């Protein structure tokens, strides 16, 4: 769990913003966790695509 997950789960970040934040933080995060966050975002982006 990192700042991105926290903000994203509170819906304070869109998947797009979270992805940008992830790009900036990727070097500070555990690679395994980066993969988890990417999965989370991919799921959210799929759901978001249904609305638009
Ligand atoms: Zn996290």
mmCIF file of the protein (N, C-alpha, C, O) and its ligand, coordinates in Angstrom:
data_MODEL
# 
_entry.id   MODEL 
# 
loop_
_entity.id 
_entity.type 
_entity.pdbx_number_of_molecules 
1 polymer     1 
2 non-polymer 1 
# 
_entity_poly.entity_id                      1 
_entity_poly.type                           'polypeptide(L)' 
_entity_poly.nstd_linkage                   no 
_entity_poly.nstd_monomer                   no 
_entity_poly.pdbx_seq_one_letter_code       
;(UNK)(UNK)(UNK)(UNK)(UNK)(UNK)(UNK)(UNK)(UNK)(UNK)(UNK)(UNK)(UNK)(UNK)(UNK)(UNK)
(UNK)(UNK)(UNK)(UNK)(UNK)(UNK)(UNK)(UNK)(UNK)(UNK)(UNK)(UNK)(UNK)(UNK)(UNK)(UNK)
(UNK)(UNK)(UNK)(UNK)(UNK)(UNK)(UNK)(UNK)(UNK)(UNK)(UNK)(UNK)(UNK)(UNK)(UNK)(UNK)
(UNK)(UNK)(UNK)(UNK)
;
_entity_poly.pdbx_seq_one_letter_code_can   XXXXXXXXXXXXXXXXXXXXXXXXXXXXXXXXXXXXXXXXXXXXXXXXXXXX 
_entity_poly.pdbx_strand_id                 A 
# 
loop_
_entity_poly_seq.entity_id 
_entity_poly_seq.num 
_entity_poly_seq.mon_id 
_entity_poly_seq.hetero 
1 1  UNK n 
1 2  UNK n 
1 3  UNK n 
1 4  UNK n 
1 5  UNK n 
1 6  UNK n 
1 7  UNK n 
1 8  UNK n 
1 9  UNK n 
1 10 UNK n 
1 11 UNK n 
1 12 UNK n 
1 13 UNK n 
1 14 UNK n 
1 15 UNK n 
1 16 UNK n 
1 17 UNK n 
1 18 UNK n 
1 19 UNK n 
1 20 UNK n 
1 21 UNK n 
1 22 UNK n 
1 23 UNK n 
1 24 UNK n 
1 25 UNK n 
1 26 UNK n 
1 27 UNK n 
1 28 UNK n 
1 29 UNK n 
1 30 UNK n 
1 31 UNK n 
1 32 UNK n 
1 33 UNK n 
1 34 UNK n 
1 35 UNK n 
1 36 UNK n 
1 37 UNK n 
1 38 UNK n 
1 39 UNK n 
1 40 UNK n 
1 41 UNK n 
1 42 UNK n 
1 43 UNK n 
1 44 UNK n 
1 45 UNK n 
1 46 UNK n 
1 47 UNK n 
1 48 UNK n 
1 49 UNK n 
1 50 UNK n 
1 51 UNK n 
1 52 UNK n 
# 
loop_
_struct_asym.id 
_struct_asym.entity_id 
A 1 
B 2 
# 
loop_
_chem_comp.id 
_chem_comp.type 
_chem_comp.mon_nstd_flag 
UNK 'L-peptide linking' . 
ZN  non-polymer         . 
# 
_pdbx_entity_nonpoly.entity_id   2 
_pdbx_entity_nonpoly.name        ? 
_pdbx_entity_nonpoly.comp_id     ZN 
# 
_pdbx_nonpoly_scheme.asym_id         B 
_pdbx_nonpoly_scheme.entity_id       2 
_pdbx_nonpoly_scheme.mon_id          ZN 
_pdbx_nonpoly_scheme.ndb_seq_num     1 
_pdbx_nonpoly_scheme.pdb_seq_num     101 
_pdbx_nonpoly_scheme.auth_seq_num    101 
_pdbx_nonpoly_scheme.pdb_mon_id      ZN 
_pdbx_nonpoly_scheme.auth_mon_id     ZN 
_pdbx_nonpoly_scheme.pdb_strand_id   A 
_pdbx_nonpoly_scheme.pdb_ins_code    . 
# 
loop_
_atom_site.group_PDB 
_atom_site.id 
_atom_site.type_symbol 
_atom_site.label_atom_id 
_atom_site.label_alt_id 
_atom_site.label_comp_id 
_atom_site.label_asym_id 
_atom_site.label_entity_id 
_atom_site.label_seq_id 
_atom_site.pdbx_PDB_ins_code 
_atom_site.Cartn_x 
_atom_site.Cartn_y 
_atom_site.Cartn_z 
_atom_site.occupancy 
_atom_site.B_iso_or_equiv 
_atom_site.pdbx_formal_charge 
_atom_site.auth_seq_id 
_atom_site.auth_comp_id 
_atom_site.auth_asym_id 
_atom_site.auth_atom_id 
_atom_site.pdbx_PDB_model_num 
ATOM   1   N  N  . UNK A 1 1  ? 0.846   -1.203 0.000   1.00 0.00 ? 1   UNK A N  1 
ATOM   2   C  CA . UNK A 1 1  ? 0.000   0.000  0.000   1.00 0.00 ? 1   UNK A CA 1 
ATOM   3   C  C  . UNK A 1 1  ? 0.874   1.242  0.000   1.00 0.00 ? 1   UNK A C  1 
ATOM   4   O  O  . UNK A 1 1  ? 1.773   1.387  0.828   1.00 0.00 ? 1   UNK A O  1 
ATOM   5   N  N  . UNK A 1 2  ? 0.596   2.136  -0.941  1.00 0.00 ? 2   UNK A N  1 
ATOM   6   C  CA . UNK A 1 2  ? 1.393   3.358  -1.045  1.00 0.00 ? 2   UNK A CA 1 
ATOM   7   C  C  . UNK A 1 2  ? 0.436   4.540  -1.196  1.00 0.00 ? 2   UNK A C  1 
ATOM   8   O  O  . UNK A 1 2  ? -0.783  4.369  -1.209  1.00 0.00 ? 2   UNK A O  1 
ATOM   9   N  N  . UNK A 1 3  ? 0.992   5.710  -1.307  1.00 0.00 ? 3   UNK A N  1 
ATOM   10  C  CA . UNK A 1 3  ? 0.192   6.919  -1.443  1.00 0.00 ? 3   UNK A CA 1 
ATOM   11  C  C  . UNK A 1 3  ? -0.761  6.830  -2.632  1.00 0.00 ? 3   UNK A C  1 
ATOM   12  O  O  . UNK A 1 3  ? -1.886  7.324  -2.567  1.00 0.00 ? 3   UNK A O  1 
ATOM   13  N  N  . UNK A 1 4  ? -0.319  6.212  -3.697  1.00 0.00 ? 4   UNK A N  1 
ATOM   14  C  CA . UNK A 1 4  ? -1.166  6.115  -4.892  1.00 0.00 ? 4   UNK A CA 1 
ATOM   15  C  C  . UNK A 1 4  ? -2.413  5.283  -4.587  1.00 0.00 ? 4   UNK A C  1 
ATOM   16  O  O  . UNK A 1 4  ? -3.526  5.691  -4.920  1.00 0.00 ? 4   UNK A O  1 
ATOM   17  N  N  . UNK A 1 5  ? -2.234  4.122  -3.955  1.00 0.00 ? 5   UNK A N  1 
ATOM   18  C  CA . UNK A 1 5  ? -3.378  3.271  -3.601  1.00 0.00 ? 5   UNK A CA 1 
ATOM   19  C  C  . UNK A 1 5  ? -4.349  4.020  -2.692  1.00 0.00 ? 5   UNK A C  1 
ATOM   20  O  O  . UNK A 1 5  ? -5.562  3.986  -2.898  1.00 0.00 ? 5   UNK A O  1 
ATOM   21  N  N  . UNK A 1 6  ? -3.803  4.688  -1.695  1.00 0.00 ? 6   UNK A N  1 
ATOM   22  C  CA . UNK A 1 6  ? -4.641  5.391  -0.729  1.00 0.00 ? 6   UNK A CA 1 
ATOM   23  C  C  . UNK A 1 6  ? -5.482  6.447  -1.432  1.00 0.00 ? 6   UNK A C  1 
ATOM   24  O  O  . UNK A 1 6  ? -6.700  6.494  -1.261  1.00 0.00 ? 6   UNK A O  1 
ATOM   25  N  N  . UNK A 1 7  ? -4.839  7.284  -2.214  1.00 0.00 ? 7   UNK A N  1 
ATOM   26  C  CA . UNK A 1 7  ? -5.553  8.361  -2.899  1.00 0.00 ? 7   UNK A CA 1 
ATOM   27  C  C  . UNK A 1 7  ? -6.533  7.797  -3.916  1.00 0.00 ? 7   UNK A C  1 
ATOM   28  O  O  . UNK A 1 7  ? -7.650  8.294  -4.067  1.00 0.00 ? 7   UNK A O  1 
ATOM   29  N  N  . UNK A 1 8  ? -6.101  6.765  -4.600  1.00 0.00 ? 8   UNK A N  1 
ATOM   30  C  CA . UNK A 1 8  ? -6.947  6.186  -5.639  1.00 0.00 ? 8   UNK A CA 1 
ATOM   31  C  C  . UNK A 1 8  ? -8.179  5.536  -5.032  1.00 0.00 ? 8   UNK A C  1 
ATOM   32  O  O  . UNK A 1 8  ? -9.278  5.673  -5.569  1.00 0.00 ? 8   UNK A O  1 
ATOM   33  N  N  . UNK A 1 9  ? -8.010  4.828  -3.915  1.00 0.00 ? 9   UNK A N  1 
ATOM   34  C  CA . UNK A 1 9  ? -9.143  4.155  -3.297  1.00 0.00 ? 9   UNK A CA 1 
ATOM   35  C  C  . UNK A 1 9  ? -10.118 5.138  -2.661  1.00 0.00 ? 9   UNK A C  1 
ATOM   36  O  O  . UNK A 1 9  ? -11.291 4.816  -2.472  1.00 0.00 ? 9   UNK A O  1 
ATOM   37  N  N  . UNK A 1 10 ? -9.650  6.312  -2.335  1.00 0.00 ? 10  UNK A N  1 
ATOM   38  C  CA . UNK A 1 10 ? -10.555 7.352  -1.847  1.00 0.00 ? 10  UNK A CA 1 
ATOM   39  C  C  . UNK A 1 10 ? -11.161 8.138  -3.003  1.00 0.00 ? 10  UNK A C  1 
ATOM   40  O  O  . UNK A 1 10 ? -11.871 9.120  -2.789  1.00 0.00 ? 10  UNK A O  1 
ATOM   41  N  N  . UNK A 1 11 ? -10.880 7.706  -4.218  1.00 0.00 ? 11  UNK A N  1 
ATOM   42  C  CA . UNK A 1 11 ? -11.372 8.373  -5.422  1.00 0.00 ? 11  UNK A CA 1 
ATOM   43  C  C  . UNK A 1 11 ? -10.891 9.816  -5.519  1.00 0.00 ? 11  UNK A C  1 
ATOM   44  O  O  . UNK A 1 11 ? -11.576 10.684 -6.061  1.00 0.00 ? 11  UNK A O  1 
ATOM   45  N  N  . UNK A 1 12 ? -9.710  10.049 -4.987  1.00 0.00 ? 12  UNK A N  1 
ATOM   46  C  CA . UNK A 1 12 ? -9.132  11.392 -5.099  1.00 0.00 ? 12  UNK A CA 1 
ATOM   47  C  C  . UNK A 1 12 ? -8.226  11.491 -6.315  1.00 0.00 ? 12  UNK A C  1 
ATOM   48  O  O  . UNK A 1 12 ? -7.707  12.560 -6.640  1.00 0.00 ? 12  UNK A O  1 
ATOM   49  N  N  . UNK A 1 13 ? -8.048  10.371 -6.973  1.00 0.00 ? 13  UNK A N  1 
ATOM   50  C  CA . UNK A 1 13 ? -7.237  10.334 -8.187  1.00 0.00 ? 13  UNK A CA 1 
ATOM   51  C  C  . UNK A 1 13 ? -7.996  9.566  -9.251  1.00 0.00 ? 13  UNK A C  1 
ATOM   52  O  O  . UNK A 1 13 ? -8.622  8.547  -8.959  1.00 0.00 ? 13  UNK A O  1 
ATOM   53  N  N  . UNK A 1 14 ? -7.943  10.046 -10.474 1.00 0.00 ? 14  UNK A N  1 
ATOM   54  C  CA . UNK A 1 14 ? -8.460  9.264  -11.593 1.00 0.00 ? 14  UNK A CA 1 
ATOM   55  C  C  . UNK A 1 14 ? -7.395  8.234  -11.974 1.00 0.00 ? 14  UNK A C  1 
ATOM   56  O  O  . UNK A 1 14 ? -6.230  8.374  -11.603 1.00 0.00 ? 14  UNK A O  1 
ATOM   57  N  N  . UNK A 1 15 ? -7.796  7.208  -12.708 1.00 0.00 ? 15  UNK A N  1 
ATOM   58  C  CA . UNK A 1 15 ? -6.786  6.244  -13.173 1.00 0.00 ? 15  UNK A CA 1 
ATOM   59  C  C  . UNK A 1 15 ? -5.664  6.931  -13.943 1.00 0.00 ? 15  UNK A C  1 
ATOM   60  O  O  . UNK A 1 15 ? -4.501  6.541  -13.838 1.00 0.00 ? 15  UNK A O  1 
ATOM   61  N  N  . UNK A 1 16 ? -6.018  7.955  -14.716 1.00 0.00 ? 16  UNK A N  1 
ATOM   62  C  CA . UNK A 1 16 ? -5.003  8.677  -15.479 1.00 0.00 ? 16  UNK A CA 1 
ATOM   63  C  C  . UNK A 1 16 ? -3.987  9.348  -14.559 1.00 0.00 ? 16  UNK A C  1 
ATOM   64  O  O  . UNK A 1 16 ? -2.779  9.263  -14.783 1.00 0.00 ? 16  UNK A O  1 
ATOM   65  N  N  . UNK A 1 17 ? -4.489  10.011 -13.531 1.00 0.00 ? 17  UNK A N  1 
ATOM   66  C  CA . UNK A 1 17 ? -3.603  10.691 -12.571 1.00 0.00 ? 17  UNK A CA 1 
ATOM   67  C  C  . UNK A 1 17 ? -2.760  9.681  -11.796 1.00 0.00 ? 17  UNK A C  1 
ATOM   68  O  O  . UNK A 1 17 ? -1.574  9.895  -11.545 1.00 0.00 ? 17  UNK A O  1 
ATOM   69  N  N  . UNK A 1 18 ? -3.398  8.586  -11.427 1.00 0.00 ? 18  UNK A N  1 
ATOM   70  C  CA . UNK A 1 18 ? -2.688  7.551  -10.675 1.00 0.00 ? 18  UNK A CA 1 
ATOM   71  C  C  . UNK A 1 18 ? -1.549  6.972  -11.515 1.00 0.00 ? 18  UNK A C  1 
ATOM   72  O  O  . UNK A 1 18 ? -0.462  6.695  -11.007 1.00 0.00 ? 18  UNK A O  1 
ATOM   73  N  N  . UNK A 1 19 ? -1.816  6.799  -12.784 1.00 0.00 ? 19  UNK A N  1 
ATOM   74  C  CA . UNK A 1 19 ? -0.790  6.266  -13.678 1.00 0.00 ? 19  UNK A CA 1 
ATOM   75  C  C  . UNK A 1 19 ? 0.394   7.227  -13.785 1.00 0.00 ? 19  UNK A C  1 
ATOM   76  O  O  . UNK A 1 19 ? 1.554   6.815  -13.794 1.00 0.00 ? 19  UNK A O  1 
ATOM   77  N  N  . UNK A 1 20 ? 0.074   8.503  -13.866 1.00 0.00 ? 20  UNK A N  1 
ATOM   78  C  CA . UNK A 1 20 ? 1.137   9.516  -13.946 1.00 0.00 ? 20  UNK A CA 1 
ATOM   79  C  C  . UNK A 1 20 ? 1.950   9.517  -12.655 1.00 0.00 ? 20  UNK A C  1 
ATOM   80  O  O  . UNK A 1 20 ? 3.178   9.583  -12.689 1.00 0.00 ? 20  UNK A O  1 
ATOM   81  N  N  . UNK A 1 21 ? 1.257   9.444  -11.515 1.00 0.00 ? 21  UNK A N  1 
ATOM   82  C  CA . UNK A 1 21 ? 1.934   9.402  -10.218 1.00 0.00 ? 21  UNK A CA 1 
ATOM   83  C  C  . UNK A 1 21 ? 2.807   8.148  -10.113 1.00 0.00 ? 21  UNK A C  1 
ATOM   84  O  O  . UNK A 1 21 ? 3.919   8.186  -9.588  1.00 0.00 ? 21  UNK A O  1 
ATOM   85  N  N  . UNK A 1 22 ? 2.279   7.058  -10.619 1.00 0.00 ? 22  UNK A N  1 
ATOM   86  C  CA . UNK A 1 22 ? 3.033   5.800  -10.577 1.00 0.00 ? 22  UNK A CA 1 
ATOM   87  C  C  . UNK A 1 22 ? 4.328   5.941  -11.386 1.00 0.00 ? 22  UNK A C  1 
ATOM   88  O  O  . UNK A 1 22 ? 5.388   5.471  -10.972 1.00 0.00 ? 22  UNK A O  1 
ATOM   89  N  N  . UNK A 1 23 ? 4.221   6.588  -12.533 1.00 0.00 ? 23  UNK A N  1 
ATOM   90  C  CA . UNK A 1 23 ? 5.410   6.805  -13.369 1.00 0.00 ? 23  UNK A CA 1 
ATOM   91  C  C  . UNK A 1 23 ? 6.480   7.598  -12.628 1.00 0.00 ? 23  UNK A C  1 
ATOM   92  O  O  . UNK A 1 23 ? 7.677   7.368  -12.801 1.00 0.00 ? 23  UNK A O  1 
ATOM   93  N  N  . UNK A 1 24 ? 6.017   8.552  -11.786 1.00 0.00 ? 24  UNK A N  1 
ATOM   94  C  CA . UNK A 1 24 ? 6.970   9.384  -11.048 1.00 0.00 ? 24  UNK A CA 1 
ATOM   95  C  C  . UNK A 1 24 ? 7.573   8.640  -9.852  1.00 0.00 ? 24  UNK A C  1 
ATOM   96  O  O  . UNK A 1 24 ? 8.705   8.904  -9.446  1.00 0.00 ? 24  UNK A O  1 
ATOM   97  N  N  . UNK A 1 25 ? 6.791   7.704  -9.296  1.00 0.00 ? 25  UNK A N  1 
ATOM   98  C  CA . UNK A 1 25 ? 7.204   7.040  -8.057  1.00 0.00 ? 25  UNK A CA 1 
ATOM   99  C  C  . UNK A 1 25 ? 7.773   5.649  -8.282  1.00 0.00 ? 25  UNK A C  1 
ATOM   100 O  O  . UNK A 1 25 ? 8.218   4.995  -7.339  1.00 0.00 ? 25  UNK A O  1 
ATOM   101 N  N  . UNK A 1 26 ? 7.758   5.199  -9.528  1.00 0.00 ? 26  UNK A N  1 
ATOM   102 C  CA . UNK A 1 26 ? 8.071   3.798  -9.821  1.00 0.00 ? 26  UNK A CA 1 
ATOM   103 C  C  . UNK A 1 26 ? 9.427   3.364  -9.240  1.00 0.00 ? 26  UNK A C  1 
ATOM   104 O  O  . UNK A 1 26 ? 9.592   2.214  -8.833  1.00 0.00 ? 26  UNK A O  1 
ATOM   105 N  N  . UNK A 1 27 ? 10.377  4.276  -9.207  1.00 0.00 ? 27  UNK A N  1 
ATOM   106 C  CA . UNK A 1 27 ? 11.713  3.904  -8.725  1.00 0.00 ? 27  UNK A CA 1 
ATOM   107 C  C  . UNK A 1 27 ? 11.773  3.740  -7.207  1.00 0.00 ? 27  UNK A C  1 
ATOM   108 O  O  . UNK A 1 27 ? 12.662  3.072  -6.678  1.00 0.00 ? 27  UNK A O  1 
ATOM   109 N  N  . UNK A 1 28 ? 10.808  4.366  -6.510  1.00 0.00 ? 28  UNK A N  1 
ATOM   110 C  CA . UNK A 1 28 ? 10.788  4.289  -5.045  1.00 0.00 ? 28  UNK A CA 1 
ATOM   111 C  C  . UNK A 1 28 ? 9.965   3.113  -4.532  1.00 0.00 ? 28  UNK A C  1 
ATOM   112 O  O  . UNK A 1 28 ? 10.009  2.782  -3.347  1.00 0.00 ? 28  UNK A O  1 
ATOM   113 N  N  . UNK A 1 29 ? 9.219   2.488  -5.429  1.00 0.00 ? 29  UNK A N  1 
ATOM   114 C  CA . UNK A 1 29 ? 8.287   1.443  -4.994  1.00 0.00 ? 29  UNK A CA 1 
ATOM   115 C  C  . UNK A 1 29 ? 8.856   0.062  -5.261  1.00 0.00 ? 29  UNK A C  1 
ATOM   116 O  O  . UNK A 1 29 ? 9.702   -0.142 -6.132  1.00 0.00 ? 29  UNK A O  1 
ATOM   117 N  N  . UNK A 1 30 ? 8.351   -0.880 -4.468  1.00 0.00 ? 30  UNK A N  1 
ATOM   118 C  CA . UNK A 1 30 ? 8.648   -2.289 -4.668  1.00 0.00 ? 30  UNK A CA 1 
ATOM   119 C  C  . UNK A 1 30 ? 8.097   -2.715 -6.037  1.00 0.00 ? 30  UNK A C  1 
ATOM   120 O  O  . UNK A 1 30 ? 6.916   -2.497 -6.309  1.00 0.00 ? 30  UNK A O  1 
ATOM   121 N  N  . UNK A 1 31 ? 8.922   -3.316 -6.900  1.00 0.00 ? 31  UNK A N  1 
ATOM   122 C  CA . UNK A 1 31 ? 8.441   -3.705 -8.240  1.00 0.00 ? 31  UNK A CA 1 
ATOM   123 C  C  . UNK A 1 31 ? 7.187   -4.574 -8.194  1.00 0.00 ? 31  UNK A C  1 
ATOM   124 O  O  . UNK A 1 31 ? 6.326   -4.487 -9.069  1.00 0.00 ? 31  UNK A O  1 
ATOM   125 N  N  . UNK A 1 32 ? 7.096   -5.411 -7.165  1.00 0.00 ? 32  UNK A N  1 
ATOM   126 C  CA . UNK A 1 32 ? 5.892   -6.241 -7.033  1.00 0.00 ? 32  UNK A CA 1 
ATOM   127 C  C  . UNK A 1 32 ? 4.663   -5.377 -6.800  1.00 0.00 ? 32  UNK A C  1 
ATOM   128 O  O  . UNK A 1 32 ? 3.579   -5.658 -7.312  1.00 0.00 ? 32  UNK A O  1 
ATOM   129 N  N  . UNK A 1 33 ? 4.849   -4.333 -6.028  1.00 0.00 ? 33  UNK A N  1 
ATOM   130 C  CA . UNK A 1 33 ? 3.718   -3.453 -5.743  1.00 0.00 ? 33  UNK A CA 1 
ATOM   131 C  C  . UNK A 1 33 ? 3.358   -2.626 -6.968  1.00 0.00 ? 33  UNK A C  1 
ATOM   132 O  O  . UNK A 1 33 ? 2.184   -2.339 -7.203  1.00 0.00 ? 33  UNK A O  1 
ATOM   133 N  N  . UNK A 1 34 ? 4.352   -2.246 -7.741  1.00 0.00 ? 34  UNK A N  1 
ATOM   134 C  CA . UNK A 1 34 ? 4.082   -1.525 -8.991  1.00 0.00 ? 34  UNK A CA 1 
ATOM   135 C  C  . UNK A 1 34 ? 3.174   -2.369 -9.885  1.00 0.00 ? 34  UNK A C  1 
ATOM   136 O  O  . UNK A 1 34 ? 2.238   -1.852 -10.495 1.00 0.00 ? 34  UNK A O  1 
ATOM   137 N  N  . UNK A 1 35 ? 3.455   -3.657 -9.956  1.00 0.00 ? 35  UNK A N  1 
ATOM   138 C  CA . UNK A 1 35 ? 2.632   -4.562 -10.763 1.00 0.00 ? 35  UNK A CA 1 
ATOM   139 C  C  . UNK A 1 35 ? 1.201   -4.611 -10.226 1.00 0.00 ? 35  UNK A C  1 
ATOM   140 O  O  . UNK A 1 35 ? 0.241   -4.649 -10.995 1.00 0.00 ? 35  UNK A O  1 
ATOM   141 N  N  . UNK A 1 36 ? 1.070   -4.609 -8.895  1.00 0.00 ? 36  UNK A N  1 
ATOM   142 C  CA . UNK A 1 36 ? -0.265  -4.622 -8.288  1.00 0.00 ? 36  UNK A CA 1 
ATOM   143 C  C  . UNK A 1 36 ? -1.034  -3.350 -8.616  1.00 0.00 ? 36  UNK A C  1 
ATOM   144 O  O  . UNK A 1 36 ? -2.221  -3.386 -8.938  1.00 0.00 ? 36  UNK A O  1 
ATOM   145 N  N  . UNK A 1 37 ? -0.335  -2.232 -8.527  1.00 0.00 ? 37  UNK A N  1 
ATOM   146 C  CA . UNK A 1 37 ? -0.992  -0.952 -8.816  1.00 0.00 ? 37  UNK A CA 1 
ATOM   147 C  C  . UNK A 1 37 ? -1.398  -0.899 -10.287 1.00 0.00 ? 37  UNK A C  1 
ATOM   148 O  O  . UNK A 1 37 ? -2.486  -0.426 -10.617 1.00 0.00 ? 37  UNK A O  1 
ATOM   149 N  N  . UNK A 1 38 ? -0.540  -1.376 -11.154 1.00 0.00 ? 38  UNK A N  1 
ATOM   150 C  CA . UNK A 1 38 ? -0.867  -1.374 -12.582 1.00 0.00 ? 38  UNK A CA 1 
ATOM   151 C  C  . UNK A 1 38 ? -2.106  -2.217 -12.859 1.00 0.00 ? 38  UNK A C  1 
ATOM   152 O  O  . UNK A 1 38 ? -2.937  -1.868 -13.697 1.00 0.00 ? 38  UNK A O  1 
ATOM   153 N  N  . UNK A 1 39 ? -2.212  -3.334 -12.139 1.00 0.00 ? 39  UNK A N  1 
ATOM   154 C  CA . UNK A 1 39 ? -3.384  -4.195 -12.308 1.00 0.00 ? 39  UNK A CA 1 
ATOM   155 C  C  . UNK A 1 39 ? -4.657  -3.473 -11.855 1.00 0.00 ? 39  UNK A C  1 
ATOM   156 O  O  . UNK A 1 39 ? -5.695  -3.507 -12.514 1.00 0.00 ? 39  UNK A O  1 
ATOM   157 N  N  . UNK A 1 40 ? -4.526  -2.826 -10.711 1.00 0.00 ? 40  UNK A N  1 
ATOM   158 C  CA . UNK A 1 40 ? -5.648  -2.057 -10.159 1.00 0.00 ? 40  UNK A CA 1 
ATOM   159 C  C  . UNK A 1 40 ? -6.115  -0.992 -11.157 1.00 0.00 ? 40  UNK A C  1 
ATOM   160 O  O  . UNK A 1 40 ? -7.312  -0.805 -11.373 1.00 0.00 ? 40  UNK A O  1 
ATOM   161 N  N  . UNK A 1 41 ? -5.156  -0.312 -11.751 1.00 0.00 ? 41  UNK A N  1 
ATOM   162 C  CA . UNK A 1 41 ? -5.482  0.764  -12.689 1.00 0.00 ? 41  UNK A CA 1 
ATOM   163 C  C  . UNK A 1 41 ? -6.082  0.210  -13.971 1.00 0.00 ? 41  UNK A C  1 
ATOM   164 O  O  . UNK A 1 41 ? -7.020  0.788  -14.520 1.00 0.00 ? 41  UNK A O  1 
ATOM   165 N  N  . UNK A 1 42 ? -5.556  -0.890 -14.444 1.00 0.00 ? 42  UNK A N  1 
ATOM   166 C  CA . UNK A 1 42 ? -6.085  -1.497 -15.667 1.00 0.00 ? 42  UNK A CA 1 
ATOM   167 C  C  . UNK A 1 42 ? -7.549  -1.882 -15.470 1.00 0.00 ? 42  UNK A C  1 
ATOM   168 O  O  . UNK A 1 42 ? -8.379  -1.690 -16.358 1.00 0.00 ? 42  UNK A O  1 
ATOM   169 N  N  . UNK A 1 43 ? -7.851  -2.430 -14.287 1.00 0.00 ? 43  UNK A N  1 
ATOM   170 C  CA . UNK A 1 43 ? -9.238  -2.784 -13.979 1.00 0.00 ? 43  UNK A CA 1 
ATOM   171 C  C  . UNK A 1 43 ? -10.127 -1.551 -13.954 1.00 0.00 ? 43  UNK A C  1 
ATOM   172 O  O  . UNK A 1 43 ? -11.218 -1.541 -14.524 1.00 0.00 ? 43  UNK A O  1 
ATOM   173 N  N  . UNK A 1 44 ? -9.644  -0.514 -13.284 1.00 0.00 ? 44  UNK A N  1 
ATOM   174 C  CA . UNK A 1 44 ? -10.427 0.711  -13.150 1.00 0.00 ? 44  UNK A CA 1 
ATOM   175 C  C  . UNK A 1 44 ? -10.638 1.370  -14.510 1.00 0.00 ? 44  UNK A C  1 
ATOM   176 O  O  . UNK A 1 44 ? -11.708 1.917  -14.780 1.00 0.00 ? 44  UNK A O  1 
ATOM   177 N  N  . UNK A 1 45 ? -9.628  1.317  -15.358 1.00 0.00 ? 45  UNK A N  1 
ATOM   178 C  CA . UNK A 1 45 ? -9.747  1.923  -16.689 1.00 0.00 ? 45  UNK A CA 1 
ATOM   179 C  C  . UNK A 1 45 ? -10.779 1.184  -17.528 1.00 0.00 ? 45  UNK A C  1 
ATOM   180 O  O  . UNK A 1 45 ? -11.502 1.794  -18.316 1.00 0.00 ? 45  UNK A O  1 
ATOM   181 N  N  . UNK A 1 46 ? -10.846 -0.124 -17.357 1.00 0.00 ? 46  UNK A N  1 
ATOM   182 C  CA . UNK A 1 46 ? -11.856 -0.900 -18.078 1.00 0.00 ? 46  UNK A CA 1 
ATOM   183 C  C  . UNK A 1 46 ? -13.252 -0.487 -17.649 1.00 0.00 ? 46  UNK A C  1 
ATOM   184 O  O  . UNK A 1 46 ? -14.144 -0.300 -18.476 1.00 0.00 ? 46  UNK A O  1 
ATOM   185 N  N  . UNK A 1 47 ? -13.427 -0.348 -16.334 1.00 0.00 ? 47  UNK A N  1 
ATOM   186 C  CA . UNK A 1 47 ? -14.738 0.044  -15.811 1.00 0.00 ? 47  UNK A CA 1 
ATOM   187 C  C  . UNK A 1 47 ? -15.091 1.452  -16.261 1.00 0.00 ? 47  UNK A C  1 
ATOM   188 O  O  . UNK A 1 47 ? -16.234 1.730  -16.623 1.00 0.00 ? 47  UNK A O  1 
ATOM   189 N  N  . UNK A 1 48 ? -14.101 2.339  -16.235 1.00 0.00 ? 48  UNK A N  1 
ATOM   190 C  CA . UNK A 1 48 ? -14.336 3.713  -16.626 1.00 0.00 ? 48  UNK A CA 1 
ATOM   191 C  C  . UNK A 1 48 ? -14.762 3.784  -18.094 1.00 0.00 ? 48  UNK A C  1 
ATOM   192 O  O  . UNK A 1 48 ? -15.624 4.579  -18.470 1.00 0.00 ? 48  UNK A O  1 
ATOM   193 N  N  . UNK A 1 49 ? -14.147 2.950  -18.897 1.00 0.00 ? 49  UNK A N  1 
ATOM   194 C  CA . UNK A 1 49 ? -14.470 2.910  -20.320 1.00 0.00 ? 49  UNK A CA 1 
ATOM   195 C  C  . UNK A 1 49 ? -15.938 2.599  -20.578 1.00 0.00 ? 49  UNK A C  1 
ATOM   196 O  O  . UNK A 1 49 ? -16.493 3.005  -21.599 1.00 0.00 ? 49  UNK A O  1 
ATOM   197 N  N  . UNK A 1 50 ? -16.570 1.872  -19.647 1.00 0.00 ? 50  UNK A N  1 
ATOM   198 C  CA . UNK A 1 50 ? -17.984 1.536  -19.823 1.00 0.00 ? 50  UNK A CA 1 
ATOM   199 C  C  . UNK A 1 50 ? -18.879 2.761  -19.724 1.00 0.00 ? 50  UNK A C  1 
ATOM   200 O  O  . UNK A 1 50 ? -19.942 2.816  -20.342 1.00 0.00 ? 50  UNK A O  1 
ATOM   201 N  N  . UNK A 1 51 ? -18.441 3.751  -18.937 1.00 0.00 ? 51  UNK A N  1 
ATOM   202 C  CA . UNK A 1 51 ? -19.267 4.932  -18.722 1.00 0.00 ? 51  UNK A CA 1 
ATOM   203 C  C  . UNK A 1 51 ? -19.186 5.910  -19.882 1.00 0.00 ? 51  UNK A C  1 
ATOM   204 O  O  . UNK A 1 51 ? -20.132 6.656  -20.132 1.00 0.00 ? 51  UNK A O  1 
ATOM   205 N  N  . UNK A 1 52 ? -18.097 5.914  -20.571 1.00 0.00 ? 52  UNK A N  1 
ATOM   206 C  CA . UNK A 1 52 ? -17.886 6.963  -21.587 1.00 0.00 ? 52  UNK A CA 1 
ATOM   207 C  C  . UNK A 1 52 ? -18.256 6.545  -23.013 1.00 0.00 ? 52  UNK A C  1 
ATOM   208 O  O  . UNK A 1 52 ? -18.122 7.340  -23.943 1.00 0.00 ? 52  UNK A O  1 
HETATM 209 ZN ZN . ZN  B 2 .  ? 0.156   1.109  -3.262  1.00 0.00 ? 101 ZN  A ZN 1 
# 
